[in-house]
Amino acid sequence: MKYYRPLNPFKAISFDLDDTLYDNHPIIKKAEAKFIAYLNQRYPELAQLTQAQWLLYKDLIVKELPELVHDVSLWRIKALTRVMTIYGITPCKSIEYAKDAFAEFITLRSDFVVPYKSIQLLEKLAQSYPVIAITNGNVDEFKIQLDNKFQFILKAGNGFKAKPQGDLFIEAARRLNIEVSDILHVGDHLVSDVYGAQNNGAQAVWFNPNKQSLTGALLLPTVEISQLEQLYKLV
């Protein structure tokens, strides 16, 4: 554990989800592979679609519509609709099929079990503080059984800009009836989590299990931890 700033009193703890409470990289890699296989099999027009092609179309549409970066779900739906239309599915059917395919992706990317130690941590912290989640992702919290571990979960999209923008932190404080500065945010990403929290007035705990360097940091975290269990020392 490393302290970069004095830790001030706080009234609530917020958590990032992906790559903080669970290792999301292998989950997404597996889900994306299965998703392409699903598209190939489910829609004859997409039988030859490769993952490289899919990623190219996904990148192209966010360059065309940069606001999609704030809503990963809508981004995927728009990309799916575009790809389906390009590959010969009628525009009307593309809209319908894209929604169906997106639902399948959410099922695939939510097909995992959150480590018990993370569940236990949330339950113990909730005995002393309001515990919430602030995420840019779109995991189905019901499928991974995190829906009842937080007072609420805020996701980017639907009018809220993604971290590091302040929308989600401000909304969290509003719902908790506290100031943003009363929030201690825990997350793995130096920009979206650490900078997002610190730049908007909250304190940030950088979860750094792989002992990465601070290269790329825009602001220093309050505290750096390599194991989530170290949070017990802060409360």
Backbone as CSV, one residue per row, in Angstrom:
resi,resn,N_x,N_y,N_z,CA_x,CA_y,CA_z,C_x,C_y,C_z
1,MET,0.845,-1.184,0.000,0.000,0.000,0.000,0.888,1.244,0.000
2,LYS,0.547,2.199,-0.882,1.298,3.439,-0.970,0.347,4.619,-0.847
3,TYR,0.748,5.598,-0.052,-0.016,6.831,0.080,0.672,7.914,-0.738
4,TYR,-0.102,8.562,-1.615,0.424,9.675,-2.397,-0.113,11.013,-1.892
5,ARG,-1.245,10.944,-1.190,-1.882,12.126,-0.629,-2.433,11.747,0.750
6,PRO,-2.641,12.708,1.631,-3.309,12.387,2.899,-4.729,11.890,2.629
7,LEU,-5.132,10.846,3.306,-6.484,10.322,3.159,-7.411,11.079,4.099
8,ASN,-8.348,11.809,3.522,-9.311,12.567,4.312,-10.514,11.698,4.666
9,PRO,-11.269,12.073,5.682,-12.484,11.308,6.021,-13.420,11.232,4.813
10,PHE,-14.146,10.144,4.696,-15.092,9.954,3.599,-16.376,9.347,4.148
11,LYS,-17.450,9.482,3.369,-18.760,9.035,3.837,-19.333,7.882,3.020
12,ALA,-18.743,7.592,1.869,-19.234,6.513,1.015,-18.078,5.966,0.189
13,ILE,-18.212,4.727,-0.239,-17.194,4.073,-1.069,-17.835,3.655,-2.383
14,SER,-17.215,4.055,-3.480,-17.689,3.625,-4.797,-16.646,2.712,-5.437
15,PHE,-17.134,1.754,-6.198,-16.257,0.799,-6.877,-16.488,0.832,-8.373
16,ASP,-15.402,0.786,-9.101,-15.460,0.389,-10.498,-15.765,-1.108,-10.502
17,LEU,-16.279,-1.637,-11.602,-16.584,-3.063,-11.659,-15.519,-3.835,-12.445
18,ASP,-15.493,-3.643,-13.769,-14.575,-4.398,-14.628,-13.116,-4.163,-14.236
19,ASP,-12.396,-5.248,-14.061,-10.960,-5.242,-13.743,-10.647,-4.696,-12.353
20,THR,-11.679,-4.485,-11.557,-11.473,-4.101,-10.161,-11.999,-5.201,-9.247
21,LEU,-13.269,-5.528,-9.376,-13.838,-6.602,-8.559,-13.632,-7.980,-9.181
22,TYR,-13.234,-8.011,-10.435,-12.946,-9.253,-11.152,-12.070,-8.919,-12.344
23,ASP,-11.347,-9.913,-12.825,-10.450,-9.739,-13.975,-11.277,-9.820,-15.244
24,ASN,-11.512,-8.688,-15.864,-12.427,-8.636,-17.000,-11.774,-8.988,-18.334
25,HIS,-10.461,-8.915,-18.431,-9.798,-9.136,-19.721,-10.086,-10.513,-20.315
26,PRO,-9.877,-11.612,-19.593,-10.191,-12.918,-20.186,-11.678,-13.104,-20.424
27,ILE,-12.499,-12.478,-19.611,-13.956,-12.580,-19.780,-14.376,-11.962,-21.101
28,ILE,-13.893,-10.758,-21.372,-14.256,-10.063,-22.610,-13.669,-10.776,-23.829
29,LYS,-12.439,-11.236,-23.703,-11.806,-11.942,-24.824,-12.623,-13.169,-25.221
30,LYS,-13.036,-13.931,-24.237,-13.845,-15.119,-24.485,-15.220,-14.740,-25.041
31,ALA,-15.817,-13.711,-24.466,-17.147,-13.287,-24.907,-17.125,-12.787,-26.349
32,GLU,-16.104,-12.018,-26.709,-16.018,-11.498,-28.076,-15.849,-12.625,-29.092
33,ALA,-15.044,-13.626,-28.749,-14.863,-14.763,-29.657,-16.178,-15.514,-29.852
34,LYS,-16.886,-15.743,-28.763,-18.168,-16.441,-28.851,-19.208,-15.591,-29.574
35,PHE,-19.096,-14.288,-29.425,-20.051,-13.387,-30.064,-19.907,-13.420,-31.579
36,ILE,-18.674,-13.400,-32.063,-18.456,-13.489,-33.506,-18.959,-14.827,-34.038
37,ALA,-18.715,-15.896,-33.309,-19.215,-17.219,-33.711,-20.737,-17.216,-33.751
38,TYR,-21.343,-16.556,-32.790,-22.807,-16.442,-32.763,-23.311,-15.700,-33.988
39,LEU,-22.690,-14.569,-34.323,-23.111,-13.808,-35.495,-22.947,-14.632,-36.770
40,ASN,-21.835,-15.349,-36.872,-21.571,-16.176,-38.054,-22.650,-17.239,-38.243
41,GLN,-23.079,-17.824,-37.134,-24.029,-18.931,-37.196,-25.482,-18.470,-37.268
42,ARG,-25.777,-17.372,-36.597,-27.173,-16.923,-36.483,-27.641,-16.201,-37.744
43,TYR,-26.740,-15.473,-38.384,-27.127,-14.663,-39.537,-26.294,-15.077,-40.740
44,PRO,-26.890,-15.728,-41.717,-26.147,-16.210,-42.895,-25.346,-15.114,-43.587
45,GLU,-25.873,-13.902,-43.598,-25.179,-12.795,-44.255,-23.845,-12.467,-43.563
46,LEU,-23.738,-12.831,-42.293,-22.528,-12.519,-41.517,-21.626,-13.731,-41.338
47,ALA,-21.845,-14.752,-42.145,-21.087,-16.005,-41.978,-19.584,-15.812,-42.138
48,GLN,-19.176,-14.812,-42.912,-17.752,-14.600,-43.164,-17.171,-13.439,-42.346
49,LEU,-17.969,-12.855,-41.479,-17.481,-11.735,-40.673,-16.409,-12.216,-39.695
50,THR,-15.276,-11.546,-39.698,-14.193,-11.897,-38.774,-14.151,-10.899,-37.613
51,GLN,-13.435,-11.268,-36.590,-13.301,-10.370,-35.448,-12.571,-9.095,-35.836
52,ALA,-11.567,-9.218,-36.696,-10.821,-8.040,-37.150,-11.737,-7.071,-37.903
53,GLN,-12.602,-7.613,-38.756,-13.537,-6.771,-39.492,-14.527,-6.093,-38.541
54,TRP,-15.026,-6.879,-37.584,-15.962,-6.337,-36.613,-15.343,-5.169,-35.848
55,LEU,-14.107,-5.336,-35.382,-13.445,-4.286,-34.627,-13.207,-3.051,-35.485
56,LEU,-12.916,-3.266,-36.771,-12.720,-2.145,-37.679,-13.997,-1.329,-37.809
57,TYR,-15.126,-1.996,-38.035,-16.400,-1.290,-38.147,-16.754,-0.578,-36.846
58,LYS,-16.448,-1.223,-35.735,-16.742,-0.636,-34.426,-15.915,0.639,-34.215
59,ASP,-14.663,0.604,-34.631,-13.808,1.789,-34.520,-14.267,2.901,-35.461
60,LEU,-14.679,2.516,-36.645,-15.090,3.514,-37.630,-16.332,4.271,-37.182
61,ILE,-17.282,3.578,-36.597,-18.530,4.255,-36.237,-18.338,5.202,-35.065
62,VAL,-17.401,4.884,-34.147,-17.177,5.811,-33.040,-16.397,7.038,-33.509
63,LYS,-15.642,6.908,-34.589,-14.989,8.080,-35.176,-16.033,8.980,-35.845
64,GLU,-17.038,8.346,-36.409,-18.123,9.090,-37.047,-19.048,9.723,-36.005
65,LEU,-19.288,8.983,-34.918,-20.182,9.437,-33.852,-19.442,9.352,-32.516
66,PRO,-18.535,10.278,-32.242,-17.675,10.180,-31.061,-18.417,10.166,-29.731
67,GLU,-19.654,10.651,-29.706,-20.412,10.648,-28.463,-20.741,9.225,-27.990
68,LEU,-20.604,8.250,-28.888,-20.873,6.861,-28.515,-19.879,6.336,-27.487
69,VAL,-18.739,6.993,-27.343,-17.752,6.548,-26.365,-18.317,6.610,-24.949
70,HIS,-19.360,7.377,-24.759,-19.969,7.507,-23.442,-21.058,6.460,-23.187
71,ASP,-21.320,5.603,-24.152,-22.365,4.589,-23.973,-21.958,3.345,-24.753
72,VAL,-21.258,2.421,-24.097,-20.722,1.261,-24.807,-21.817,0.345,-25.335
73,SER,-22.982,0.362,-24.695,-24.090,-0.462,-25.172,-24.648,0.084,-26.487
74,LEU,-24.923,1.384,-26.507,-25.432,2.000,-27.730,-24.384,1.919,-28.836
75,TRP,-23.125,2.060,-28.491,-22.025,1.940,-29.456,-22.081,0.579,-30.145
76,ARG,-22.235,-0.477,-29.375,-22.282,-1.814,-29.951,-23.526,-2.007,-30.816
77,ILE,-24.654,-1.506,-30.356,-25.892,-1.647,-31.131,-25.784,-0.903,-32.459
78,LYS,-25.240,0.311,-32.425,-25.075,1.093,-33.662,-24.112,0.396,-34.617
79,ALA,-23.023,-0.158,-34.066,-22.054,-0.858,-34.908,-22.675,-2.106,-35.519
80,LEU,-23.439,-2.833,-34.731,-24.100,-4.032,-35.241,-25.082,-3.681,-36.362
81,THR,-25.840,-2.633,-36.147,-26.802,-2.213,-37.160,-26.091,-1.853,-38.457
82,ARG,-24.986,-1.136,-38.339,-24.225,-0.736,-39.518,-23.649,-1.955,-40.233
83,VAL,-23.035,-2.852,-39.491,-22.431,-4.042,-40.093,-23.487,-4.888,-40.805
84,MET,-24.606,-5.087,-40.154,-25.654,-5.908,-40.750,-26.175,-5.301,-42.045
85,THR,-26.306,-3.993,-42.058,-26.777,-3.317,-43.265,-25.742,-3.446,-44.391
86,ILE,-24.484,-3.257,-44.061,-23.406,-3.372,-45.052,-23.352,-4.773,-45.644
87,TYR,-23.611,-5.771,-44.815,-23.527,-7.159,-45.267,-24.816,-7.666,-45.914
88,GLY,-25.777,-6.761,-46.163,-26.915,-7.129,-46.983,-28.222,-7.367,-46.269
89,ILE,-28.260,-7.178,-44.964,-29.522,-7.290,-44.247,-30.259,-5.962,-44.378
90,THR,-31.557,-5.992,-44.573,-32.309,-4.756,-44.778,-32.203,-3.860,-43.544
91,PRO,-32.247,-2.546,-43.737,-32.138,-1.627,-42.594,-33.137,-1.917,-41.485
92,CYS,-34.371,-2.218,-41.851,-35.398,-2.496,-40.847,-35.032,-3.729,-40.027
93,LYS,-34.626,-4.794,-40.713,-34.239,-6.024,-40.020,-32.944,-5.829,-39.229
94,SER,-32.061,-5.001,-39.750,-30.797,-4.762,-39.062,-31.024,-4.167,-37.677
95,ILE,-31.966,-3.243,-37.574,-32.286,-2.635,-36.279,-32.806,-3.685,-35.309
96,GLU,-33.691,-4.540,-35.793,-34.262,-5.598,-34.955,-33.207,-6.625,-34.554
97,TYR,-32.441,-7.082,-35.533,-31.431,-8.112,-35.264,-30.310,-7.596,-34.356
98,ALA,-29.957,-6.315,-34.521,-28.886,-5.745,-33.706,-29.251,-5.781,-32.228
99,LYS,-30.495,-5.507,-31.921,-30.942,-5.543,-30.521,-30.891,-6.973,-29.973
100,ASP,-31.292,-7.927,-30.815,-31.232,-9.334,-30.394,-29.786,-9.771,-30.167
101,ALA,-28.916,-9.384,-31.083,-27.507,-9.765,-30.977,-26.859,-9.113,-29.769
102,PHE,-27.242,-7.881,-29.486,-26.697,-7.206,-28.323,-27.086,-7.939,-27.039
103,ALA,-28.320,-8.388,-26.953,-28.772,-9.140,-25.776,-27.942,-10.404,-25.602
104,GLU,-27.598,-11.041,-26.713,-26.754,-12.237,-26.646,-25.357,-11.885,-26.138
105,PHE,-24.829,-10.749,-26.592,-23.506,-10.348,-26.126,-23.504,-10.109,-24.621
106,ILE,-24.519,-9.419,-24.114,-24.587,-9.161,-22.670,-24.623,-10.469,-21.894
107,THR,-25.340,-11.451,-22.411,-25.366,-12.767,-21.766,-23.972,-13.377,-21.750
108,LEU,-23.268,-13.289,-22.866,-21.930,-13.868,-22.969,-20.925,-13.145,-22.081
109,ARG,-20.957,-11.813,-22.049,-19.974,-11.065,-21.274,-20.283,-11.078,-19.776
110,SER,-21.480,-11.560,-19.430,-21.864,-11.651,-18.015,-21.856,-13.090,-17.518
111,ASP,-21.233,-13.975,-18.281,-21.207,-15.395,-17.932,-19.949,-15.722,-17.122
112,PHE,-19.945,-15.281,-15.873,-18.812,-15.568,-14.990,-19.261,-15.391,-13.545
113,VAL,-18.411,-15.820,-12.643,-18.703,-15.714,-11.213,-17.721,-14.724,-10.584
114,VAL,-18.232,-13.754,-9.892,-17.381,-12.784,-9.194,-16.662,-13.504,-8.049
115,PRO,-15.351,-13.288,-7.899,-14.621,-13.957,-6.816,-15.275,-13.722,-5.455
116,TYR,-15.286,-14.767,-4.667,-15.930,-14.685,-3.357,-15.298,-13.605,-2.486
117,LYS,-13.985,-13.428,-2.601,-13.319,-12.424,-1.764,-13.829,-11.017,-2.073
118,SER,-14.224,-10.773,-3.327,-14.788,-9.470,-3.688,-16.175,-9.301,-3.080
119,ILE,-16.967,-10.358,-3.137,-18.303,-10.328,-2.541,-18.196,-10.084,-1.038
120,GLN,-17.300,-10.808,-0.416,-17.107,-10.689,1.026,-16.672,-9.280,1.406
121,LEU,-15.775,-8.711,0.607,-15.304,-7.346,0.856,-16.463,-6.361,0.809
122,LEU,-17.287,-6.457,-0.209,-18.414,-5.535,-0.356,-19.365,-5.652,0.824
123,GLU,-19.628,-6.877,1.230,-20.555,-7.097,2.341,-20.016,-6.524,3.650
124,LYS,-18.728,-6.673,3.880,-18.132,-6.160,5.111,-18.061,-4.640,5.108
125,LEU,-17.675,-4.060,3.978,-17.606,-2.605,3.906,-18.986,-1.969,4.060
126,ALA,-19.996,-2.654,3.549,-21.364,-2.129,3.612,-21.891,-2.052,5.039
127,GLN,-21.226,-2.713,5.953,-21.621,-2.627,7.358,-21.238,-1.285,7.972
128,SER,-20.302,-0.585,7.317,-19.815,0.686,7.859,-20.074,1.886,6.958
129,TYR,-20.213,1.645,5.644,-20.365,2.745,4.692,-21.400,2.392,3.624
130,PRO,-22.053,3.409,3.050,-22.791,3.151,1.821,-21.795,2.707,0.746
131,VAL,-22.085,1.614,0.062,-21.213,1.088,-0.987,-21.981,1.118,-2.301
132,ILE,-21.403,1.754,-3.306,-22.049,1.891,-4.608,-21.070,1.470,-5.698
133,ALA,-21.553,1.397,-6.927,-20.697,1.093,-8.077,-20.863,2.178,-9.133
134,ILE,-19.758,2.544,-9.757,-19.736,3.520,-10.849,-18.931,2.898,-11.981
135,THR,-19.574,2.617,-13.100,-18.903,1.872,-14.170,-19.188,2.458,-15.539
136,ASN,-18.216,2.342,-16.420,-18.411,2.681,-17.831,-18.900,1.481,-18.622
137,GLY,-18.908,0.321,-17.993,-19.229,-0.925,-18.691,-20.708,-1.254,-18.699
138,ASN,-21.010,-2.439,-19.234,-22.414,-2.834,-19.381,-22.690,-4.258,-18.906
139,VAL,-21.908,-4.731,-17.941,-22.164,-6.058,-17.404,-23.559,-6.101,-16.782
140,ASP,-24.186,-7.271,-16.848,-25.495,-7.479,-16.233,-25.278,-7.846,-14.769
141,GLU,-25.515,-6.899,-13.882,-25.240,-7.111,-12.464,-26.116,-8.204,-11.848
142,PHE,-27.266,-8.466,-12.466,-28.143,-9.528,-11.957,-27.562,-10.899,-12.277
143,LYS,-27.025,-11.050,-13.484,-26.449,-12.332,-13.880,-25.207,-12.674,-13.069
144,ILE,-24.450,-11.672,-12.656,-23.241,-11.957,-11.885,-23.484,-11.781,-10.376
145,GLN,-24.745,-11.570,-10.030,-25.192,-11.543,-8.634,-24.520,-10.438,-7.806
146,LEU,-24.396,-9.278,-8.440,-23.917,-8.109,-7.718,-25.037,-7.093,-7.480
147,ASP,-26.220,-7.388,-7.966,-27.317,-6.425,-7.903,-27.685,-6.035,-6.477
148,ASN,-27.494,-6.951,-5.527,-27.878,-6.660,-4.140,-26.678,-6.357,-3.248
149,LYS,-25.529,-6.100,-3.855,-24.319,-5.812,-3.075,-24.035,-4.315,-2.990
150,PHE,-24.803,-3.525,-3.700,-24.595,-2.080,-3.711,-25.917,-1.362,-3.415
151,GLN,-25.803,-0.171,-2.863,-27.012,0.646,-2.713,-27.579,0.987,-4.082
152,PHE,-26.691,1.228,-5.034,-27.094,1.408,-6.421,-25.861,1.292,-7.301
153,ILE,-26.103,1.051,-8.593,-25.041,0.966,-9.591,-25.319,2.011,-10.666
154,LEU,-24.347,2.871,-10.913,-24.469,3.875,-11.963,-23.625,3.455,-13.160
155,LYS,-24.243,3.497,-14.341,-23.552,3.135,-15.570,-23.534,4.320,-16.524
156,ALA,-22.433,4.471,-17.233,-22.359,5.514,-18.252,-23.396,5.242,-19.332
157,GLY,-23.875,6.310,-19.950,-24.922,6.197,-20.953,-26.232,6.741,-20.412
158,ASN,-27.226,6.797,-21.272,-28.538,7.318,-20.864,-28.425,8.710,-20.232
159,GLY,-27.623,9.548,-20.872,-27.494,10.921,-20.409,-26.299,11.180,-19.522
160,PHE,-25.629,10.122,-19.049,-24.452,10.279,-18.204,-23.190,10.010,-19.027
161,LYS,-22.276,10.964,-19.040,-21.014,10.759,-19.738,-20.126,9.806,-18.946
162,ALA,-19.302,9.076,-19.669,-18.433,8.080,-19.046,-17.325,8.750,-18.240
163,LYS,-16.839,8.026,-17.221,-15.614,8.459,-16.541,-14.506,8.595,-17.581
164,PRO,-13.647,9.595,-17.491,-13.360,10.454,-16.342,-14.231,11.705,-16.220
165,GLN,-15.243,11.866,-17.075,-16.157,12.995,-16.899,-16.834,12.874,-15.538
166,GLY,-17.315,13.974,-15.024,-17.816,13.982,-13.659,-19.253,13.552,-13.458
167,ASP,-19.979,13.269,-14.547,-21.415,13.003,-14.440,-21.768,11.946,-13.398
168,LEU,-21.085,10.818,-13.459,-21.437,9.697,-12.581,-21.089,9.980,-11.128
169,PHE,-19.989,10.673,-10.897,-19.612,11.029,-9.532,-20.598,12.038,-8.951
170,ILE,-20.991,12.997,-9.758,-21.946,14.017,-9.308,-23.298,13.380,-9.015
171,GLU,-23.734,12.472,-9.883,-25.017,11.806,-9.668,-24.977,10.921,-8.430
172,ALA,-23.846,10.258,-8.210,-23.706,9.417,-7.021,-23.841,10.260,-5.755
173,ALA,-23.153,11.390,-5.722,-23.230,12.271,-4.558,-24.652,12.787,-4.354
174,ARG,-25.317,13.117,-5.452,-26.694,13.612,-5.356,-27.597,12.552,-4.737
175,ARG,-27.465,11.324,-5.197,-28.327,10.248,-4.683,-28.031,9.931,-3.220
176,LEU,-26.783,10.078,-2.840,-26.397,9.787,-1.457,-26.588,10.986,-0.532
177,ASN,-26.902,12.148,-1.134,-27.085,13.384,-0.385,-25.799,13.771,0.352
178,ILE,-24.685,13.649,-0.353,-23.385,14.041,0.177,-22.659,14.857,-0.894
179,GLU,-21.463,15.311,-0.595,-20.635,15.997,-1.584,-19.777,14.972,-2.324
180,VAL,-19.360,15.326,-3.523,-18.455,14.445,-4.266,-17.186,14.193,-3.463
181,SER,-16.734,15.191,-2.734,-15.521,15.047,-1.924,-15.672,14.030,-0.793
182,ASP,-16.903,13.617,-0.514,-17.154,12.614,0.526,-17.032,11.187,0.002
183,ILE,-16.766,11.040,-1.293,-16.700,9.714,-1.917,-15.251,9.241,-2.009
184,LEU,-15.025,8.004,-1.649,-13.738,7.325,-1.886,-13.978,6.330,-3.012
185,HIS,-13.370,6.576,-4.157,-13.599,5.728,-5.334,-12.450,4.748,-5.519
186,VAL,-12.782,3.494,-5.768,-11.801,2.430,-5.944,-11.870,1.923,-7.381
187,GLY,-10.747,1.970,-8.084,-10.760,1.497,-9.462,-9.367,1.220,-9.989
188,ASP,-9.300,0.518,-11.102,-8.020,0.073,-11.652,-7.425,1.016,-12.690
189,HIS,-8.241,1.886,-13.261,-7.774,2.663,-14.418,-7.263,4.029,-13.992
190,LEU,-6.047,4.352,-14.436,-5.414,5.608,-14.031,-6.142,6.843,-14.546
191,VAL,-6.810,6.720,-15.679,-7.507,7.885,-16.232,-8.976,7.887,-15.813
192,SER,-9.725,6.858,-16.216,-11.158,6.881,-15.940,-11.465,6.847,-14.448
193,ASP,-10.700,6.087,-13.671,-10.982,5.977,-12.243,-10.211,6.979,-11.396
194,VAL,-8.880,6.956,-11.498,-8.068,7.822,-10.634,-8.253,9.292,-11.021
195,TYR,-7.983,9.618,-12.272,-8.155,10.999,-12.706,-9.623,11.412,-12.618
196,GLY,-10.522,10.516,-13.028,-11.946,10.836,-12.980,-12.404,11.216,-11.591
197,ALA,-11.976,10.458,-10.599,-12.364,10.748,-9.218,-11.678,12.016,-8.714
198,GLN,-10.337,12.039,-8.821,-9.574,13.155,-8.251,-9.929,14.495,-8.928
199,ASN,-10.082,14.470,-10.219,-10.352,15.711,-10.947,-11.731,16.272,-10.642
200,ASN,-12.621,15.428,-10.157,-13.978,15.878,-9.845,-14.225,16.028,-8.354
201,GLY,-13.142,15.923,-7.571,-13.250,16.241,-6.154,-13.293,15.074,-5.207
202,ALA,-13.408,13.852,-5.729,-13.430,12.668,-4.870,-11.990,12.234,-4.574
203,GLN,-11.860,11.288,-3.656,-10.567,10.666,-3.407,-10.516,9.354,-4.188
204,ALA,-9.306,8.936,-4.557,-9.172,7.754,-5.408,-8.209,6.740,-4.816
205,VAL,-8.668,5.503,-4.795,-7.803,4.371,-4.469,-7.505,3.653,-5.774
206,TRP,-6.253,3.615,-6.145,-5.843,2.931,-7.373,-5.577,1.465,-7.054
207,PHE,-6.392,0.581,-7.651,-6.183,-0.860,-7.507,-5.218,-1.306,-8.590
208,ASN,-4.024,-1.708,-8.165,-2.933,-1.999,-9.094,-2.333,-3.373,-8.799
209,PRO,-3.078,-4.439,-9.083,-2.603,-5.786,-8.731,-1.389,-6.242,-9.523
210,ASN,-1.187,-5.681,-10.714,-0.074,-6.094,-11.569,1.145,-5.182,-11.433
211,LYS,1.088,-4.286,-10.472,2.210,-3.397,-10.151,2.696,-2.619,-11.379
212,GLN,1.747,-2.004,-12.065,2.077,-1.158,-13.201,2.674,0.160,-12.704
213,SER,3.360,0.846,-13.605,3.928,2.141,-13.260,2.853,3.216,-13.358
214,LEU,3.179,4.397,-12.890,2.252,5.529,-12.951,2.299,6.247,-14.302
215,THR,3.016,5.666,-15.249,3.071,6.255,-16.590,1.657,6.405,-17.147
216,GLY,1.336,7.581,-17.589,0.002,7.837,-18.123,-0.944,8.458,-17.119
217,ALA,-0.516,8.537,-15.863,-1.366,9.157,-14.852,-1.461,10.659,-15.088
218,LEU,-2.654,11.207,-14.960,-2.860,12.646,-15.089,-2.888,13.320,-13.721
219,LEU,-3.294,12.560,-12.713,-3.248,12.996,-11.327,-2.870,11.801,-10.476
220,LEU,-2.174,12.035,-9.404,-1.818,10.941,-8.516,-3.028,10.473,-7.730
221,PRO,-3.120,9.174,-7.468,-4.205,8.689,-6.607,-3.965,9.119,-5.169
222,THR,-4.951,8.919,-4.337,-4.761,9.140,-2.911,-3.940,7.993,-2.331
223,VAL,-4.356,6.781,-2.689,-3.712,5.573,-2.181,-3.610,4.562,-3.318
224,GLU,-2.560,3.768,-3.303,-2.412,2.651,-4.241,-2.430,1.350,-3.449
225,ILE,-3.216,0.379,-3.924,-3.253,-0.928,-3.294,-3.032,-2.001,-4.358
226,SER,-2.498,-3.133,-3.935,-2.292,-4.251,-4.859,-3.263,-5.384,-4.597
227,GLN,-3.945,-5.337,-3.459,-4.956,-6.337,-3.100,-6.169,-5.600,-2.533
228,LEU,-7.358,-6.037,-2.924,-8.558,-5.357,-2.447,-8.685,-5.420,-0.938
229,GLU,-8.185,-6.496,-0.348,-8.296,-6.660,1.101,-7.596,-5.536,1.871
230,GLN,-6.679,-4.835,1.209,-5.987,-3.727,1.863,-6.928,-2.566,2.183
231,LEU,-8.101,-2.573,1.551,-9.087,-1.530,1.849,-9.525,-1.577,3.302
232,TYR,-9.470,-2.755,3.904,-9.873,-2.853,5.301,-9.041,-1.935,6.195
233,LYS,-7.809,-1.654,5.783,-6.941,-0.797,6.583,-7.311,0.680,6.481
234,LEU,-8.163,0.996,5.510,-8.537,2.395,5.290,-9.843,2.769,5.972
235,VAL,-10.572,1.786,6.464,-11.902,2.069,7.038,-11.903,1.896,8.546
